[in-house]
Amino acid sequence: MSQVTEVVKLRRKVLTETARFTFEGKLQEKIQQIPKTVVTEDGPRYRCCVHKERAVLHDRINVALSQPIGSSIEESAARALTGEMADVPIIQVLPEACDKCPIDKFIVTDACRNCLAHNCIASCPKKAIMVVQNRAYIDKTKCVECGLCKRSCAYGAIIEISRPCERACDLQAITAGNDRKAVIDYRKCVQCGACKISCPFGAISDRSMIVQVIQKLLGPKRVYALVAPAIVGQFGPRVTSSQVIKALKAIGFYDVIEVATGADIVTLEETREFAGRMAGSTDFMTTSCCPAFVGLIEKHLPELKGNVSTTVSPMVAIGKVVKSRDPEAVIVFIGPCVAKKAEALQNQAVIDYVLTFEELAAMFVGANINIAEIPAEACASNASRDGHVFARAGGVLNAVINAAQEIAPEVTILPHRCEGLGNCKNALQHIREGKIEANFFEGMACVGGCVGGPGTLSDFRVTAKLVDNYAASLEIKTAPANPKAKEEIEKGHHLHR
């Protein structure tokens, strides 16, 4: 995410004020102030009236508290402060915010010639098309948006305009309901967050764990921050990792752990798994670090589930390491990904909470911390160059290729990779059909890889370059050269799903 639109500003204001009041210990007392401070009588106004604006904000606040939409925000605040999180989907449509996109999906343009054949009329199963003033006309009260008229027109005079959320979803998991409001089909949804960042009204959001995390930070338990490699450059190109670490400790984290070390562990384990599979009967193997990509296979290409690597993600791998050292630890993953929140729910014994970089920024502001003003210091990384470039597209592939040269040189790797779920789905089908020759496939849901996730603060093209520059400066280059990663594997952590 790179554009700071009005939608983004509103979402961040809600998160920041929620964090501020929670740090102050006054959330339940002041929760009703948020709609009035974020939306004032003087404007700006994005909807019909201030009352509508505040009704939308009530939905946003409930999502920020990880509580059911429609609940009283005072009651939601009380539940959130006890650590409760509602059993609701990660990605949700805010009913008050959805504009119902009053656009006609199929439109007859001036290219219509009122031809003799009238193929559009003949193809329409609902008799929704007629000729008015020498031009085809679609009766929207009868149209079911099947698209047969568009396909039948010899002149291409009927065009299709899809809603932003539908267009963003490669898996067709979001559609307009009978009332034209967006509806998510969770049997298809993989919680990637593409619809969230595409909606011009901000009507789709991911539920936040921000209050629950702050309460843990204010409590007696040790809370660890697992920071994803994509953090490089998120708070500005000149902000160093040492400043980020100090800021995290200033808001209460006991220790900060690099997930890039988990990436090195995963690289070693996944390389060994790949070598073993290629010696057997498996024709190709895919990566497993992107939860939305794994969800694509589980929900849309279930026949390929056996081709997915069983190695856990770097988040889970390093989480297991921390839990083995400190069984009472509270573990918070901080990264660019919304789908990681769903993955954490599947690994609750290891990962307690997930925050996006956007949510972390709101916590810093809420705690009155200006990260740029913190003195920078030299800070060495325990991870390799290859572990850090997991953050951008192609990084996992390169890491495994480099590791295989050292620990499995007899294995031939025929690599292929894709970004975007639609591209990944097509490529996997082509590999299965023999149209693409590959035996190792890297799939990333977000364009650019993790640095292009919906919870980021910076343009992924800039961040990808900053990640590469930082990674190139590291002393350890590959996962097999990282003694700490090898040591953790030798300890026998369970690294497979």
N, C-alpha and C positions, 0 to 999 in steps of 0.2 A: 504494500500500500504506500503510495507516495503523495497523493493529492489530499490535502487537508480541507475537505469540503465542509459545508455547514452541518451535514449529517455527522461527520467525524467529530466536529467541534462539540455538538450536543452530546454525543455518546461519551466523549472524554470529560465533559463537564460533570455529567452524572457520576461517572466513575471517580473523578477527583473529589467531588464533594462527599461522596459516600466514604471514600478512604479517609478524608480529613476528619469527618465526624467520628469515624470508628477509632482512629488514633487518639482523638480527644476524649474518648469514652462517652460521647454524647449522641451516638447515632439514633437511638430510640427517641431521645428527647427532641432532636432537630430534623428528623427524617422528613417531616412535613414542610420544612423550609426549602428543600431542594427544588420542587416544582416552581416555587415562587421566586427563587433566586436565579434559576436557569432561564425561566420564561417570565419576564416582567410585563406589567401592564403597558409599558412603553414600546414593547417589541424587542427585536424584530419578530415579525409574524410570518410563519411558513404555511399556516393553515387558516381556516375561516375565522377562528376566534381564539382568545386566550384559554378558554375552557377546553377546547379541543386539544390545544398544545399541551395542556397540563394532564389531560387524560392519557395522551401518548406517553408523557413522562412517567406517569404511574406505572405503565407497562415496562418502560425502560428500567425504572428503579427496581421493580420486582425481579427482572432478569439479572440486574447487577447484584441483587441479594441472593441469587440462586433459588428463588421461590416461585410458586405458580403465578402466572399472569392472571390478573383479576383479583388477587388477594389484597386485603388492606395493607398498605405499606408499613403501618405501625406494627401490625402483627407479623409481617414478613421480617422486619428489622429484628424483632424479638427472637424469632426462630433462627435467623442468621447468626445472631450474637451467641447463641448456644452451640453453634457449629452445624446446625441442621442444614442440609441441602435437599431440595425437593427432588423426587424421582421423576424428572421431566427431561425431554430431549435436550441435547447440548445446543443445537440450532433450532430456533423457534421463530415463528411469524408473530409479530406484535399486531394483534387485530385492530387496535385503534389507529396504528400508524399506516397500515396498508391502504394505499390510495385506490385499490381495486382496478388500477390501470384501465380506465375507460377508453381503450383503443380498440378499433375494429381489426381483428387479426388478418382478415382478407379484404383487400380494397381493390375496386375496379378503377384502373387509371384511364387517362385520355387515349391510351393506345387501343382501347376497344373500338372495333370497326363495325359493330352490330352486324356480324357476318351472317350468312344464310344458315350455316351449319348449327349455330348456337350450341356448340359442344358443352359449354358451361351449364346451360339450362338442362340439357339431356343428362349430364353426369350427376347433377345434384340430387341426392336421395331424399331431401326434405322439401323439394320444390321451393327453395328459398330465393331463386334467381328469376328475374323477369327483365324485360326491356322497357326502359323509361327514357323517353326523348332520345331515341336512337342509340342507347347505350345500356349495357347490362347493369342491373342494380341488384345488390344483395340485401334481402330483408333480414336484418339482424335478429329479429324476434324468432325466426325459423332456423337460422344458420347454426349448425353444430360444429363449425370450424374443422371439418374433415379434410379440407384441402383438395378435394376432387376437382373442383372448378379450376383451381390454379393449374393443376397438372393437365387438364384437358384443353386449355386455351392455346390455340395455335400461335397467337400473337404474343403470348406472355403478358397479356394485359392485366392480369390479376396478380397482385403482389401480396406477400405475406409479411406481416410485421409482428414479431414476437415480443413478449414482455421481457424487460431486462433480466429478471430473475430466471425466467425460463431459458433465455438465451445463454445465460452464464452456466447453467447446469448441463454438463455433458452427459449426465446419466438420466436426464428427464425425470428427476425426482421431485420437481416442483411444477405445479400447474395451477391454473385458475379454477377455483371452485364454482359452483352454480351462482354464487353471489359475486363472482369475479375477484374475490380475495384469494391471495396466494395460499396454496395448501401443499405441505410437504408430505411425500410418501416415504415414510421411514423404512419401508421395505427396500427402497432403492437408494436412499440417502446414505452417504458415507461421511457426513459431517465435515466436509472439506472447507466450507465457508465461502465458496465462490459466490453464492447467492447473496450472502451478507454484504459483500463489498460492492455488489452490482446494483443493489436497490437504491434508486435516487431519493427515496423517502426514508431510508434507514429502517424499513419495516421488518427486517430480518436481523436477528442478533443472536449471539452465543451467550449462554448464561455464565456469569462470573463467580469465582470463588474468592473474590477479593476480601470480603468481610471476614470470612472464615479463616483465611490465611493471616490477616492482621491480628485476629484474636489469638491465634497460636503464637504469633510473634510477641504479643504482650503477656503471654502466659509463661509457665515455668519450664516447659519442655524445650529441648534443643531442636531448632528448625534449620534444616539445611536447604540451601538454594542450589539446584542443579541447573547450570546455565548452558543453554544451547550454543553451538559454535556461531550461529547466525547473529549473535549479539554484537559482533564487531561492526562498528559504524552506526548502530541503531540510535545512539544518543549524540551523533555528530562525528564527523571524520577525525576530529582531534581528541575525542574522549578516549582515554586508555582503559585497558582492562583493570588496572589497579584502581582507577576512579570508580568503576562500576562495582568492584568488590567492596571498596570502602563504603559506598552508598548503600549497598545491600546490608552490610553489617551495621550501619548507622540506623537502619529501620528495624533491626532486631534479629537478623539471621545469624545463627551461631557460626556457620562456616559456608563457604562457597566452593562448589565442586564443578570442574569442567566436564561437560557431557562429551567433549571431544575425546577424553580418555575412554569413555564408554564406546565411542566410535572405533577406537583402536582395538578394543576388546572384541567388538562385533566383527571388525575386518578380519581378525585372525580366525575367529570361530566360523565365520561365513565362508572364508576361503577353504578351510578344512572341510566344511560341509559340502561345498561345491566340488572339491576334488573327489570326495567319497561318492557323491552322486554320479559324477561323470564316469567313475569306474564301474558303476552299476548300470541300471536300466533307464535312468532319468534322461530325457532328451534335452531339457533345458531347465534352468532354475532362475527364479526372480529374486530380487532383493525384498526385504521385509521391514525396512526401517520407517517407511512412510505409512502410517495407519490408514489414511484415506485410500492409498493405492491397494493395500491389502484388502480393504473393504470392497473396493471395486471387484476384485477377483472373487471374494466370498459371496457377494450379492449378485453379480452380473456375469461372471464366468466361473461358476462353481466347479466345472469340470477341470479347471486348472489349479484348484486348491493344493493339489499334491505337488505342484511345481514351485510353490512359494517356499522360500527359505524358512526353516523352523527356528533360526536364530532370532533371539529377541532384539528389540530396538536398542540403540545406544542409551536412551532414557532409562529403560528397564534394566539394562546391563549395569550401568553405573549406580542405579538405585539399589540393586541387589548388593553391590559392593559396600555401599554406605550402611545398609541395614545389617549386613554381617558384622560390621564394626560397632555399630550402635543400634541395637534392636529397638530401642525406644525412640529413635529419631523420627521427627516429622519431616517428610521429604516433599519439597515443592519444586516441580519442574518449571523453568521459565524459558519460553521460546516463542517462535513466530506462528505456532500452529494451533488451530482450533480443534482439529481431529485428535490431538494429543489428549484433550480433556476426556474424550470417549475412550481412548486407549488406557488412560489412568484408571477409569472406572472398571476396566477389565483386569487391572493389575493392582487392586486396592491394597494388597498385602505389601506392595513395594512403593507405590507412588500415592501420596496422600492428596496432593492438590496440583493443579496446573494453572499457571498464569501466562498470559501473552505479554509481549514487550509493551504493548499499549497499556495493559493493566498495570504493569510495573511502573511505567512512566507516571500514571495517575497516582500510584502510591507514593512515589518520590515527591510529587507536587503536594499531595495531601499531607505529607510529613514535613513540608517546608525544606526540602533538600534540593539544592541546585547542584547537580552532579558536575557541571563544568567548573564550579568553584572549588572542588575538592582537589587538594594537591596530588599530583601524579607521582608515582614512584615506579622504579623498575619492577617488573613482574614476570617471572619465568613461567612458561607453560609446561605442564607434565605430559602433554599430548603431542602427537606428531603433526607434521604438515598435512598428511593425508587424513588424519582424524578431524582436523579443522575444516578441510574442504568438503566434508560431508554436507556442509551448509548450502552448497550450491549444486546445481544440476551437473551430473557427470562425476561428482566427487566420490560417491560410493563405488562406482565402476572403476575409476582410476585407482582407488585405494586397494581394491581386491586384485586388480591386475598387478599392481606393484608388489603386493604381499605374495601372490602366487609365484612370482619370479624367484622368491627366496625360499618359500616353504613348500611349494608344489610345482617345481619347474617342469615336471613331466606332463602337466595338464595344459591342453590347448584351450584358450578362451576365445570364443567368438562373441564379442560384446555388441549389445545394442541398448539404446536408452531412449526414453521419451519423457516429455513434460506435458502435463495436462491430461486429465482422465480420459477424455475422448481419444486423444492420440495414443495413450497407453492401451486402451481397449482395442483399437484398430491394429496396433502393432502386435499385440499378443495373439490376436486372431490370425494375423499373417504368419507369425512364427509357427503357430500350431498347424497351419495349412502348408507350411514349407515355402511360403513366398518370401520370407526373410530368413536367412541363414544365421542363426544365433543360438548360443547355449547358455548365455548369461545376460539377463535383462534387468536394467535399472529403471524403475518406475517412480515418477514423482508427480503428485497431484497438482502442485503449483508450478506455474511457469517461472523458470529460474531456479526451481528447487525450493528449499526451506526459506531462503532469503526472500522469496516472493510470497510468503504466507500471509494470510489475512490479519494476523496479529502484529505485523511489523510496523515500524515507524518511518522507514526510509525506502527510497526507490531501490528495487532489487538489483538493477544494473550497477548502481553505485556500490551497494553493499557487497555484491559478488566480487567486485574488483578489490575492495578493501579487505575482504576475507582472504583472497588470493595473496595480496601483498603481505598481510600479517602472517599467513601460513608459511610463505616463502622465507620469512625471517627466522623461523624456528630451527633449532639445532637438530631435533629428531625429525627425520623425513618420512619414514614409513612405519606402519604398525609393528612389523617384526623387530624393528629397532627400538621399540619402546619397552624397557624392562618392566615398568609398572603394569602395563597391560598383560604381559606374559605372566607376571607374578600372580595377578588376580585370576587368570585362567587356570593356573596350576593349583590354586586353592580349591577348585572344584565347584565354583558357583554354577547353579543350574541355569544355563544360557539358552535353553530351547523352549519353545512354546509347547 
